[in-house]
Amino acid sequence: MVQTADLDGSEHRSWRACILGATQTDRRNNRRFMIWCVLWALAFVGAGIAQRQLELDGVVAWIVAFVPALPAIGALAAYLRFLREADEMVRAIHLQALAWGFGAGVVVVIGMQLPEYPGAPALRASDVLLAMMTTWMIAQFVAVWRYK
């Protein structure tokens, strides 16, 4: 676990420090990542509502469809900065969790292709994303627990 100092100078071990960041820089970079993620979610929901409610077509519909990609790129850049500037323990935990999440995505994509032939529903990108992000989150907690 990562040692973090309280305001009174005493140190303690914190799972939050491992996931959210142990240093002031880690916490600041993680906060930026979270803000970009919220903006991405809002842009995604807003674009979806606009597409359905306003019945957009033509160039405007395409522009609205791609607007959520901008904060998504911001989130990716913020996360990469978080990883680049994180201390070694935090970086190791996040990289292990990312590897697990990526692996889960591969397993879901490959594993769900053959069941489609006998009649399983077609796999959607959001299904793969859900598997990847859920595994990523769980793997962070498991990695923190293993480093205790």
N, C-alpha and C positions, 0 to 999 in steps of 0.2 A: 504494500500500500504506500501511497505517497504521504509524506509527512507535510503537514501544513501548520502554520503558526496562527494562533488566535491573536486577538488584539492585545492581550496581556503578555504575549510572547511565548506562552506555553504551546508545545507542539502536540498534535494528535494525528491519528491516521484517519483518512476520509475516503470513502468510495467515491463521493462526489468529486473530490479533487482529481481522482484518476480519470473519471469520465468527462467532467466539465473542464478540468485543467487545474493544475496545482499552483501555478504562478499567476501573478497579476496579468501578465501577457497572455497566458493560456485562457484565463477567464474573459479577458477583453476580446480575444480572437473568437472564442466560442460564442460570446454574446453577438458579435457581428454575424457569425454564421447563422445563429438562430433568427436574427432580424431578417436576413436575406431569405431564410426558409419561410417565415411568416409572409413576407412580401410575395414570394413565389406562390404560396397557397392562395393568398388573396387574389393575385392576378389570374391564377388558374380558375378559381371559382367565378370571378368577375367575367372572364372571357367566356366561360361556359354559359353563364346567365345571359350575357349579351348575345351570344350565338343563338340561343333558343328564343329569348324574348323579343329580340329585335329582328329576327329572321334576316340576318345579314347575308349578302351575297357578293360575288365578285372580289375585287381587290381588298375591300374593307374587311370582308370575312376572313381572308387570308392573313391580313395584318393583325386582326384581333386574335386569330388562332395562334400566332407566333409571339404575341406580346409576353406570355408567361415564360418564354425562353430567356428573356433578358434577366429577370431576377434569379432564374435557375442558374445562369452563368455566374451571376454575382455570388450565389450560395456556394457553387463549386469553387470559385476563386477564394472565398472566405475560408472554406474548409481546408483547402490546400495550404493556405497561409497558417491556419491553426496547426496543422500537422507539421509544417516546416519549422515553426517556431516553438513547438511544444517540447517539454523536457522528455528525456528518453523513455521513462516509464509510461507516460501518457501516450507518447507516439507508438510505443510497442503495443499497448492495449488497443488503440484505435486501428492500427494496421492489422492486427490479428482479427479484430472484429470485422474489418472490411473484407479480409480474405474469406472469412466464414460466410459473410453476406453474399459475396460474389459467387462462392461455391454453391450456396443454396439456390441462387438464380440459375446457374448452369444445370443443376440437378432438376429443377422444376421445368425448365425449358426442354431439356432432353427427355426427361421422364414423362412428360405429358403429351409428347407427339404421338407415340404409338397408341395410347388409349383413345385418341381421337378417331382412329379407324373403326373400332367397333361401336362408336357412338358417344364417347365422352364429349362434353362441351369443349369447344375450341378455347384455347388459352388466350387470355387477354394480357396486354402489357401490364395493366394494373395488378393482375394476379401475381405476375413475376416480381413486380416492384414490392408488393406487400410481403412476399416471402423473403426477398432480399433485405428489406429494411427491418422486418421483425427479427430475422436472424442476426443482423448487424447489432441491433439493440441488445438482444439476449446475450450475444457473444461478448459485448462490452462488460456486462455484469459478471459473466463467467470468468473472463480474463482477470477482472479485478479480484474476484474471490480466489482465483488460483495464485495471485501474487501476494496474498495476505501473508 
